[in-house]
Structures are given as C-alpha cells and as structure tokens.
Amino acid sequence: MVKDAVKLVMPNAALEATHRDFVEEFRRHGEAPVPWVAGLGYARFDEYIASLEAASLGVGVRPGFVPHSTWWLVDDHDTIVAVANLRHELNERLQRRGGHIGFGVKPSQRGKGYATETLRLMLERARVQGLDKVLITCDKHNEASARTIVRNGGVWEADEFLPEFNSTVSRYWIALG
C-alpha cells in the first residue's frame, strides 16, 4: 500500500522543517506526538539532533530511561511520514508499557501502510542492535497498531490494566531469528 519509495534515515538538521510539520500536525489533531521523542522541546534544532545522537550512545540518558535510537521514515520527497524509536534494552517500566519499539505515523499519512513499513524496517534495526526478540506494546483499543504489530509477526502475550495511565496495554513479542 505504500506508494512512495520510503527509507529510514537518522535525524538530521536538513529535515528540520518537515520534522516541525510532523510534530505540529499531531498537535493540530489534538494528539501528543508519537513516539515521545518526536515531541521533545528544544531551543535549537541542532541541539535536539545532538541529544538524539547522544541517547543512541547511552550518553545523557535521563534517569529511568535506557539508551535509544530514533529514526525517521521519509518519502521520496524527503518528507517525514513516520518516526520510530528503538530502545536498546528494557527496564521495568518499558516491560509494562513501551517495549523496545515505539512508532507514530503523521495523522494525514495514516492508512497508507507506513506503520507496517516503519515497524518492518525497525525490526531490521533491532537485529543490527543485537536483539533476538522485541517487545512491542500498544493501547488495547488501538486496533490499527495491533494489526500492524501482528502483520510484522507479533504474538500477543497479555493485556494489563495500568491504573497510573487509566488504560489497558497489550503486549506482543516478535522473534527476530
């Protein structure tokens, strides 16, 4: 269903305008940017890019967080259509909610196959990172995300109500063998 030639790219300063548009479109739709790193505030974009690079090396990672790498899915016009974040390991919080990979598709680009392609490409990145299986979670009522995870080999493990978020999360595992 993805019509454009898409590719994962590392965050870079050349895509500042399209990144800003990505974040603003979420906000115009009344949604928080997904994944969380897409919406991090910054004074200067080059500092934001540097913080993402550092986090991928485990430098300057906030307490309670783990090293993580961010990737942008761009179309053939170098427009960001999706953002993904790969957590290199799991802590207790990520085992309950968040998992190894979080991804979000620009609201105007949903339903075009970008989520499935983003996750497929991120699973390749997880293999390169040395992971042999990944945990991916989504809100129990997010049927589109659940379908995307299952299309990429996700096997449902469990649902858990998380009172601190007043929501139920579904957990899926994907073997990377």
C-alpha positions as CSV (number, residue, x, y, z in Angstrom):
1,M,0.0,0.0,0.0
2,V,3.0,2.3,0.5
3,K,3.2,4.1,-2.9
4,D,6.3,6.2,-2.3
5,A,9.8,4.9,-2.1
6,V,10.4,5.3,1.6
7,K,13.5,4.9,3.7
8,L,14.6,5.2,7.3
9,V,17.1,8.0,8.0
10,M,18.8,9.2,11.1
11,P,17.6,12.5,12.4
12,N,19.4,15.3,10.7
13,A,19.3,19.1,10.6
14,A,18.4,19.2,6.9
15,L,14.9,17.9,7.8
16,E,14.1,20.5,10.4
17,A,11.1,22.0,8.6
18,T,9.5,18.6,7.9
19,H,10.1,17.5,11.5
20,R,8.4,20.6,12.7
21,D,5.5,19.9,10.4
22,F,5.3,16.3,11.7
23,V,5.0,17.5,15.3
24,E,2.6,20.3,14.6
25,E,0.3,18.0,12.6
26,F,-0.1,15.8,15.7
27,R,-0.9,18.9,17.8
28,R,-3.4,20.2,15.3
29,H,-5.2,16.8,15.6
30,G,-5.2,17.1,19.4
31,E,-2.7,14.4,19.8
32,A,0.7,14.2,21.5
33,P,3.5,13.4,19.1
34,V,4.3,9.7,18.9
35,P,6.8,8.4,19.7
36,W,7.6,10.7,22.7
37,V,11.0,11.7,21.3
38,A,9.4,13.4,18.3
39,G,7.8,16.0,20.6
40,L,10.7,16.8,22.8
41,G,11.1,20.5,23.2
42,Y,14.3,22.3,22.1
43,A,15.7,25.7,21.8
44,R,17.9,24.9,18.8
45,F,17.3,22.1,16.4
46,D,20.9,21.1,16.1
47,E,20.9,20.6,19.9
48,Y,17.9,18.3,19.6
49,I,19.6,16.3,16.9
50,A,22.8,16.1,19.1
51,S,20.7,14.9,22.0
52,L,19.2,12.1,19.9
53,E,22.6,11.0,18.7
54,A,23.9,11.0,22.3
55,A,20.9,8.9,23.5
56,S,21.7,6.3,20.9
57,L,25.2,6.0,22.5
58,G,23.7,6.0,26.0
59,V,25.1,9.4,26.8
60,G,23.0,11.9,28.8
61,V,20.1,9.4,29.1
62,R,17.6,10.7,31.7
63,P,17.2,8.6,34.9
64,G,14.7,5.8,34.4
65,F,15.3,5.8,30.6
66,V,17.5,3.5,28.6
67,P,19.8,4.1,25.5
68,H,17.6,4.5,22.4
69,S,17.9,5.3,18.7
70,T,15.5,7.4,16.8
71,W,14.8,7.0,13.0
72,W,12.6,9.0,10.6
73,L,10.8,7.3,7.8
74,V,10.9,9.7,4.8
75,D,9.1,9.5,1.5
76,D,10.6,10.2,-1.9
77,H,10.2,14.0,-1.3
78,D,12.3,13.8,1.9
79,T,9.1,14.4,4.0
80,I,8.9,12.7,7.4
81,V,5.9,10.5,7.3
82,A,6.7,8.4,10.4
83,V,9.1,8.5,13.4
84,A,10.3,5.4,15.3
85,N,12.3,4.9,18.5
86,L,14.2,1.7,19.3
87,R,15.0,1.2,23.0
88,H,18.2,-0.9,23.2
89,E,17.1,-2.7,26.3
90,L,14.1,-2.9,28.6
91,N,13.7,-1.7,32.1
92,E,10.8,-2.5,34.4
93,R,8.7,0.4,33.1
94,L,9.3,-0.5,29.4
95,Q,8.4,-4.1,30.1
96,R,5.0,-2.9,31.3
97,R,4.4,-0.1,28.7
98,G,6.5,1.0,25.8
99,G,8.6,-2.1,24.9
100,H,11.5,-2.0,22.5
101,I,10.0,0.0,19.6
102,G,7.6,2.9,19.5
103,F,6.4,4.4,16.3
104,G,4.0,7.0,15.1
105,V,2.7,8.0,11.6
106,K,1.8,11.6,10.7
107,P,-2.0,11.8,11.0
108,S,-2.6,12.8,7.3
109,Q,-0.5,9.7,6.2
110,R,-2.3,7.0,8.2
111,G,-3.9,4.1,6.5
112,K,-1.3,4.1,3.7
113,G,0.9,1.3,5.0
114,Y,3.6,3.5,6.6
115,A,3.2,2.0,10.0
116,T,3.7,-1.5,8.8
117,E,6.8,-0.5,6.8
118,T,8.2,1.5,9.6
119,L,7.9,-1.4,12.0
120,R,9.4,-3.8,9.4
121,L,12.4,-1.6,8.9
122,M,12.8,-1.0,12.7
123,L,12.8,-4.8,13.3
124,E,15.9,-4.9,10.9
125,R,17.5,-2.1,13.1
126,A,16.7,-4.2,16.2
127,R,18.5,-7.2,14.6
128,V,21.5,-5.0,13.9
129,Q,21.4,-3.8,17.5
130,G,21.8,-7.4,18.5
131,L,18.3,-8.1,19.8
132,D,16.9,-11.6,19.2
133,K,13.3,-10.7,20.1
134,V,11.5,-7.4,20.7
135,L,8.5,-6.4,22.9
136,I,6.1,-4.0,21.4
137,T,3.1,-2.6,23.3
138,C,0.0,-0.6,22.3
139,D,-3.1,0.6,23.9
140,K,-5.6,-2.3,23.9
141,H,-8.1,-0.2,21.9
142,N,-5.6,0.8,19.3
143,E,-6.7,-1.7,16.7
144,A,-4.6,-0.2,13.9
145,S,-1.4,-0.6,15.9
146,A,-2.3,-4.1,17.0
147,R,-2.8,-5.1,13.3
148,T,0.5,-3.5,12.4
149,I,2.3,-5.5,15.1
150,V,0.6,-8.8,14.1
151,R,1.4,-8.2,10.4
152,N,5.0,-7.9,11.4
153,G,5.0,-11.2,13.3
154,G,3.8,-10.0,16.7
155,V,2.5,-12.7,19.0
156,W,0.1,-11.5,21.8
157,E,1.4,-12.1,25.3
158,A,-1.0,-10.4,27.6
159,D,-3.2,-7.4,28.4
160,E,-2.7,-5.4,31.6
161,F,-4.7,-2.6,33.1
162,L,-2.3,0.2,34.2
163,P,-4.1,2.3,36.8
164,E,-1.4,5.1,36.6
165,F,-2.4,5.6,32.9
166,N,-6.1,4.5,33.3
167,S,-5.7,2.3,30.3
168,T,-5.1,-1.3,29.3
169,V,-1.9,-2.1,27.4
170,S,-1.5,-5.1,25.1
171,R,2.0,-6.7,24.8
172,Y,3.3,-8.5,21.8
173,W,6.6,-10.3,21.2
174,I,8.3,-10.6,17.8
175,A,11.1,-13.1,17.3
176,L,14.0,-11.8,15.1
177,G,15.5,-15.2,14.2
